[in-house]
Each structure stands twice: as structure tokens, then as C-alpha cells.
Amino acid sequence: MSYLQEIASPQKKRRSIRKVGDSAQYALLPSPALAPAPQDGLTQQQSALANTSLNGVIQVNAYAGTGKTSSLTALAANNPSKKCLYIAYNKSAQQDAATRFGPNTRCTTVHGLAFGAVGKKYAHKLNNLRAIDIINRAQLGWNWEFAGAVLSTITAWTVSDWDQFPELPCSVEGPIYGDLNLLKEIAKVAKQVWYWMCDPKDEMPMTHDGYLKLYQLSKPRILCDLLMLDEAQDTNPVTWAIVRSQQHCPIVVVGDRYQSIYKFRGAINAMDSTNPDLSYPLTQSFRFGHRVANLASNLLRQFWLESRPVEGLGPDTTFSPPPPDQPFALICRTNALVFSHAVENLHAGKTLGFVGGVANYGFDKLLDVHYLATDRNDLIKDRFIKKFDSIVDFFEYAEKSKDFEATRQLDIASEYGQSLEHLIPQIYRAAKSDLSKAEITLTTAHRSKGMTVDHVVLADDFPEIFSAQGKPLPEEELDRQEINLLYVAATRARRTLALNSTARQLAR
């Protein structure tokens, strides 16, 4: 396999940043031994946070694998008389944290808080809101574009920190433009749909973000003495509005601004929105060694002008393929390339696993693109793909919008054609739900967030960030979320990391 080809021998020295004149430059320094830790088992950086005075807003800038949860558990343990609340990003993170914090800390998600206060009265009708629900209830005929604008407006409203429903339609990316009379009509219908959602007796589904919005509008006062918000770099505005309004207790905001990867969902980087009273860095990663740390530091320095380097205190990670017969994770940028590798390894007789479950990788969309290409539009299920009249229209969209996922979907549909109709069911049947039984675990960069794996291979479908001359692309050609995705993917490995072409340029 091309992604398992031999990688050049790793560097023998670590690079660290120091100030030279007015610019940050690298000086060659010997590889460090593990930094000495205080007697409580924490590093000096972690110990400083764990023993901080609890006043106002405390910001923790934590690089990948730097032990932020250990630091927070120590902070809570050092304040046994405080009723602490830890807000996790998702359910799995909350469940993991609950096994690590002491009895004075409640671990929850923000949706968990909102459900207990508001959402439970909608339990009987909690579901995703679909364009078809809007079309049927509002009697719009088959006007999918109108219904889609209504849905986008409601989505933007429920993740926002606004106090008033928008007067004109919008999406999480900004306003929707068009004829003013039509826009007013869309906004009118959107407001009516929101009214139906909020009526427990109405059949219109209430979404999880919908009851979270109602919780925010209720101006809640969360009963705790210390509030800790994790993954703040991907907090949506409605969550940040709830947290920042808790003026009665100290707030610890934890995150890695360079792991902000969910802007397309309406997330904001609360690390940049915080005006902290105290700020603590966590730069020493226990996950990987100095080679990966150097790669990550190069990436952050060149594209974010970050002068504080990542420090690798973990295993001596090498830039090499995984050892033979050892399970590994293959991290791709797109679902479409995940599919290609799934097919390749299925034919090779490998056992496969998919982080988050195979159903979450959109393989059915590949089949929909195939149906679009073969003029069987009536079989298309995906609402977005269904909007296109022909494969030519979809191709033009992918090319003009630079939608990498759509481009890869077209490539896959072209390559596999009719065989998609039997390959996709085969992959579903072959996927292992227990990842420990998989020889190859497949995932996207988005879904790899939070993972720690001994052996990682980076796929070659990440967008180019360097020019042909090896220089960073100009600002107008860069999507900074792509920089962050590469940072996330490259910092998952403990033992070996097989680099893709982009990462190799950073490892020099």
C-alpha cells in the first residue's frame, strides 16, 4: 500500500523555538529527558493550574495530549469543599471524566443540563428536524429550496447567542441573500416552525439544540462553586452564552485553539472570545515524543505564528510505518477516501473498524452520487445531493465551491460505478463494532479528535497547504480549519506515525 511506504529516517535532534531578534526562529537543541514533576505526580505546568486561586475567569491553553483532564481533576481535588461542575464536549467524554473526578464534581454535557431543566418535556418528540417535516407541516408543496432555507435559519438560531429570532433567513455561515419579499416569507415560516417546535403538543420535532436554545433564553443560574468548560475551542455560541453568564462562580475555560475544527457547524473558538483573569499554558504532551512535537510546533509557527512550542514528553515516536501485524489507525480527511481504503483492505481480508461506527461515514451518499450519475434521481436519499438535476451540475458545484468531500465522492463514483451497489452492504456487514478487534481502524480527522493510538497512518487526501516552492500558501488560498485538522490528525500517535506528503514538509 502506498501509505505504508518507508519514511525517511527520523531526525536525531529536537528543535525548539527561541526568540532571535524580532522573529521566532528555531535553534537545534538536544532531545529532552522527561521533565521533572512535582511530588504530586503533575508537571510544574499542571501543578500551577491545580493550585490556582479560584477567581474570575481562568483560561487553560492545552496542546494535544498535555493532560488537561488530570490537571482539572487535581484542581477539583484541591478544593474538596467546592461543588464543582465539569461540562464535557460530548457524552463519551462525560462518561470518561465521571470515572476520573472525585465525589465533589458533577460531570455532564451542556445538553444534559438543558434536558433536565427544559428538554425533558419534549422527550416524546425529540428528533432531527428535516426539510420534509417543514414541507408537510407548512404546506409548501415540494419547494425544497424554500424548506432548506427555513431549516438553515432554525439551525443558525438554535446554536446562536441571540435573544431575538432573526428577522431575515440565515445559516451558521451568515445571511442568506435573494429577493427581499421571498426572504421575509422564509423568515416568517421559520418563526412559525420554531413556534410549533416549542409547543409540546405539536407534532413538529424538537431538536436537542432547540431545547438548549430555550435553556439559554431562560437565563439559567447553574448551582455550583466552580464551573469547568472543556473543549472551549469548539463551543457553539449558545453554550458559551450560558457559561459566560455564570458570574456567581469562578469559571475555568479549557481548550486548544488549534484544535478548533467545527466552524462549519456554527462553533466559535471561545479561547479567543475569553478575557481571562488568569491564564495557564499546558504545552508538555505525554502522548508523543519530540519528533511529533517538533512537527506540530513547525505547523503552528508557520501558519499561526505561535511562538510557544509543543514539548514531547511521551514515547519516542518515530516517523515510520506501523510494525507488521500490529493494528493501526488510518486517518483520512474525507469520508470518501475512508471508503476507498475500506474497499482495499476488505479485499485484502483485513478486519475493519470505524471510529464512531460505520453508519456515520456517509457511504450511502456515494451511492446517491452514483444514482445521480446514472439518471436514477428517484433513488437518491440525501437531501443535498437530491437538489442537483444532473451529475454535471454536481461536478460544477464541487469544482467551484472547492468542496473536497464532494470531489472525492465524484472520484469514488467514477472509479467504482455499479460495484458500489454491492460493496457498500459488504462494508457494513464486515465492520467491527469493537475497535479492539479491528486490524485497521478507519477514521476522518474530525472523528480522530480525542484519540490516542499507538500506530497512525496519515492518508494523502489532506488539502495542500504549501506551494510548489515549499512556502505556505497565501492567506486567500488557505482554510485555517484545514491547518487545525492536520494538527489534530498528526498528534494522535504514540509509537509510530506514517507521514503524508504535507506532513513530511513539516518534519524536515
FENNOR-V605621 format. One record per helix or strand of 2 or more residues. SS is the DSSP state (A for helix, B for strand). FROM is the first residue (numbers start at 1). TO is the last residue. If there is no record, write none. Layout:
[[SS/FROM/TO] [SS/FROM/TO]]
//
This chain:
[[A/2/4] [B/14/20] [B/23/29] [A/44/50] [B/57/62] [A/68/77] [B/84/88] [A/91/98] [B/105/109] [A/110/117] [A/119/125] [A/131/138] [A/144/158] [B/170/171] [B/174/175] [A/180/198] [A/208/217] [B/226/229] [A/232/234] [B/235/236] [A/237/244] [B/250/255] [A/257/259] [A/263/265] [B/267/268] [A/270/273] [B/278/282] [B/284/285] [A/290/304] [B/311/312] [B/328/332] [A/335/347] [B/352/354] [A/358/361] [A/363/373] [A/377/379] [A/383/386] [A/391/401] [A/404/430] [B/431/432] [A/435/437] [B/440/444] [A/445/448] [B/453/458] [A/475/477] [A/480/490] [B/493/498] [A/501/506]]
//
